[in-house]
Amino acid sequence: MSNESLSVFLVFGAVLLLGLVYALMGFVTGAYRHYERVERQGDSLLLGKAVMNFAVWGVEPFARWLCRRSVTPNQITLSSIIFGLLAAACIATGHFGYAFSMALLSGVTDMLDGMLARFIGKTDRSGVVLDSTVDRYVDFFLLAGCAIYFRGDVLTLGVCLMAILGSFMISYSTAKAEAMAVEVPRGAMKRTERYVYLLLGLAASGIWPALWWLNQPPIWLVLWLLAVLTNWSAFTRFRALYLSAKGDR
């Protein structure tokens, strides 16, 4: 087993162990933690609230630890883009196992900055702008890394580009709906959902050499999923925006 595959198994083992602790605590107390952030974001067909509540529960102690050490939310936000860049470089060079670890750290730090801001009572608009901007860059870095890796395959390269387009159009449609005060269909493949599926694809691709019956790393399948569902979700959102704007005339 390669070091990359071993790193994937170790991380997944730690997550499964943490999940077991979470499940046991919920079983003993008779109730699981429910977080306002998760309730506000809502679930979707492909990602339930239980998984998101577990993720927030697992990360929250680190946020409190950082709070006691006077780490600022912006420092955590900027670390997210560094891990995102490292993940993209690993993807581009075919080191999917290491990319999974770096992308996971980027996702965790993205969760930490908001929690830390709430714990220290410092939630300002500049931090929100920085966080949203970094999220867009990290989204691009990861998918651009995939595009570089598959650059020799024109079809898959096109799929990567469509996934990038769909991801950014979902974000744009959400911002446009907020500006117009219009409620649009939630749809699938919001950022959290997209990120989870990218992580799963990277993890599976990290052990891909052991899956000798697959001709392509599993991230290839995730890219197709993203390309189709993100653009469909964006289309349904823009259709709702268009009909709303047309009805206001």
C-alpha positions in Angstrom: 0.0 0.0 0.0 1.4 3.4 -1.0 1.8 6.3 1.4 -1.0 8.2 -0.3 -3.5 5.3 0.1 -2.4 4.9 3.7 -3.1 8.5 4.4 -6.6 8.2 2.9 -7.4 5.2 5.1 -6.0 6.9 8.2 -8.1 10.0 7.7 -11.2 7.9 6.9 -10.5 5.8 10.0 -10.3 8.9 12.2 -13.6 10.3 10.7 -15.4 6.9 11.2 -14.1 6.8 14.8 -15.4 10.3 15.4 -18.7 9.4 13.8 -19.0 6.4 16.2 -18.4 8.7 19.1 -21.1 11.1 17.8 -23.6 8.3 17.3 -22.9 6.9 20.8 -23.4 10.3 22.4 -26.6 10.8 20.6 -27.8 7.3 21.6 -26.9 7.8 25.2 -28.4 11.3 25.5 -31.4 10.5 23.3 -30.8 13.5 21.1 -28.3 14.8 18.5 -26.9 18.3 18.3 -28.8 20.5 15.8 -27.0 23.7 14.7 -28.6 26.9 13.5 -26.1 27.2 10.7 -27.2 23.8 9.3 -30.9 24.6 9.7 -30.4 27.8 7.9 -28.6 26.2 5.0 -30.9 23.3 4.8 -30.3 19.8 3.3 -30.7 18.5 -0.2 -31.4 15.3 -2.0 -27.7 14.3 -1.9 -26.6 15.6 1.4 -28.6 15.4 4.6 -28.6 17.5 7.7 -27.3 14.7 9.9 -24.0 14.6 8.0 -23.7 18.4 8.2 -24.5 18.5 11.9 -21.9 15.8 12.5 -19.3 17.9 10.6 -20.1 21.0 12.6 -20.0 19.0 15.9 -16.6 17.6 15.0 -15.0 20.9 14.1 -16.5 23.1 16.9 -13.9 22.1 19.6 -11.1 23.2 17.3 -12.8 26.6 16.9 -13.0 27.0 20.6 -9.3 26.0 21.0 -8.3 28.6 18.3 -10.4 31.2 20.1 -8.5 30.7 23.3 -5.2 31.3 21.4 -6.3 34.6 19.9 -6.3 33.4 16.3 -8.3 35.7 14.0 -11.0 34.5 11.6 -9.2 36.1 8.7 -6.1 34.1 9.4 -8.1 30.9 9.2 -9.8 32.1 6.0 -6.5 32.8 4.3 -5.1 29.4 5.4 -8.1 27.8 3.5 -6.8 29.2 0.2 -3.3 27.9 0.9 -4.6 24.4 1.5 -6.8 24.8 -1.6 -3.8 25.7 -3.7 -1.8 22.7 -2.4 -4.7 20.4 -3.1 -5.0 21.7 -6.7 -1.2 21.1 -7.2 -1.6 17.5 -5.9 -4.6 16.9 -8.2 -2.8 18.3 -11.2 0.1 15.9 -10.7 -2.1 12.9 -10.0 -1.5 12.7 -6.2 -5.1 12.3 -5.3 -4.5 10.9 -1.8 -2.5 13.9 -0.7 -5.0 16.2 -2.6 -7.8 14.7 -0.4 -6.0 15.6 2.8 -5.2 19.1 1.6 -8.8 19.7 0.4 -10.2 18.3 3.6 -8.1 20.8 5.6 -9.2 23.6 3.3 -12.9 22.6 3.9 -12.4 22.4 7.7 -10.7 25.8 7.9 -13.6 27.2 5.8 -16.0 26.0 8.5 -13.7 27.2 11.3 -13.5 30.8 10.3 -17.2 31.4 10.7 -17.4 29.6 14.0 -14.4 31.5 15.3 -16.0 34.8 14.3 -19.1 34.0 16.3 -17.2 32.8 19.3 -15.2 36.0 19.6 -18.2 38.2 18.6 -16.5 39.6 15.6 -18.8 39.1 12.6 -18.3 42.0 10.2 -19.1 42.4 6.5 -15.4 42.5 5.5 -14.9 39.0 6.9 -18.0 37.7 5.1 -16.7 39.2 1.8 -13.2 37.7 2.3 -14.7 34.3 3.2 -17.0 34.2 0.1 -14.1 35.3 -2.2 -11.8 32.6 -0.9 -14.5 30.0 -1.3 -14.8 30.9 -5.0 -11.0 30.7 -5.5 -10.8 27.4 -3.8 -13.6 26.0 -5.9 -11.8 27.1 -9.0 -8.4 25.8 -7.8 -9.7 22.2 -7.2 -11.6 22.0 -10.5 -8.7 23.7 -12.4 -6.4 21.0 -11.0 -8.7 18.4 -12.4 -8.7 20.2 -15.8 -4.9 20.2 -15.8 -4.7 16.5 -14.9 -7.2 15.5 -17.7 -5.8 18.0 -20.2 -4.9 15.2 -22.6 -8.5 14.0 -22.7 -10.5 16.6 -24.6 -13.9 15.2 -23.5 -13.1 15.1 -19.8 -11.4 18.5 -20.0 -14.7 19.9 -21.4 -16.5 18.2 -18.5 -14.2 19.9 -16.0 -14.9 23.3 -17.7 -18.6 22.7 -17.5 -18.3 21.8 -13.8 -16.5 25.1 -13.2 -19.2 27.0 -15.1 -22.0 25.3 -13.2 -20.4 25.9 -9.9 -19.9 29.6 -10.5 -23.4 30.0 -12.0 -25.0 28.5 -8.9 -23.1 31.0 -6.7 -24.0 33.9 -9.1 -27.7 32.9 -9.2 -27.8 32.8 -5.4 -26.3 36.3 -5.1 -28.7 37.6 -7.8 -31.7 36.1 -6.0 -30.6 37.7 -2.7 -30.2 41.1 -4.5 -33.6 40.8 -6.1 -35.2 39.4 -2.9 -36.5 36.4 -4.8 -36.8 32.9 -3.4 -35.4 30.4 -6.0 -35.5 26.6 -5.9 -32.8 25.3 -3.6 -31.9 22.6 -6.0 -28.9 20.3 -5.7 -25.1 20.9 -5.6 -24.8 23.9 -3.3 -21.2 24.5 -2.3 -21.2 22.2 0.7 -22.6 19.4 -1.3 -20.2 19.9 -4.2 -17.3 20.0 -1.8 -18.3 16.8 -0.1 -18.6 14.9 -3.4 -15.2 16.3 -4.5 -13.7 15.0 -1.3 -15.2 11.6 -1.7 -13.9 11.4 -5.3 -10.4 12.4 -4.3 -10.4 9.9 -1.5 -11.5 7.1 -3.8 -9.0 8.2 -6.3 -6.3 8.1 -3.7 -6.7 4.3 -3.5 -7.4 4.0 -7.2 -4.3 2.0 -8.0 -5.7 -0.8 -5.9 -9.0 -0.7 -7.9 -7.5 -2.3 -10.9 -10.8 -2.7 -12.7 -11.3 1.0 -13.1 -9.8 2.7 -16.2 -10.2 6.2 -14.8 -9.8 7.6 -11.3 -13.2 7.9 -9.5 -12.9 11.7 -9.5 -13.7 11.4 -13.2 -17.2 10.2 -12.3 -17.6 13.0 -9.8 -16.7 15.6 -12.4 -19.5 14.2 -14.7 -21.9 14.4 -11.8 -20.9 18.0 -11.1 -21.0 19.1 -14.7 -24.6 17.8 -15.2 -26.2 18.6 -11.8 -24.6 22.0 -11.2 -25.7 23.3 -14.6 -29.2 21.9 -14.2 -29.5 23.4 -10.8 -28.3 26.8 -12.1 -30.8 26.6 -15.0 -33.7 26.0 -12.6 -32.6 28.9 -10.5 -32.2 31.3 -13.4 -35.6 30.2 -14.8 -37.2 31.1 -11.5 -35.4 34.5 -11.5 -36.4 35.2 -15.0 -40.1 34.4 -14.5 -40.1 36.5 -11.3 -38.5 39.5 -13.1 -40.9 39.1 -16.0 -43.9 39.0 -13.6 -42.8 42.3 -12.0 -43.2 44.3 -15.2 
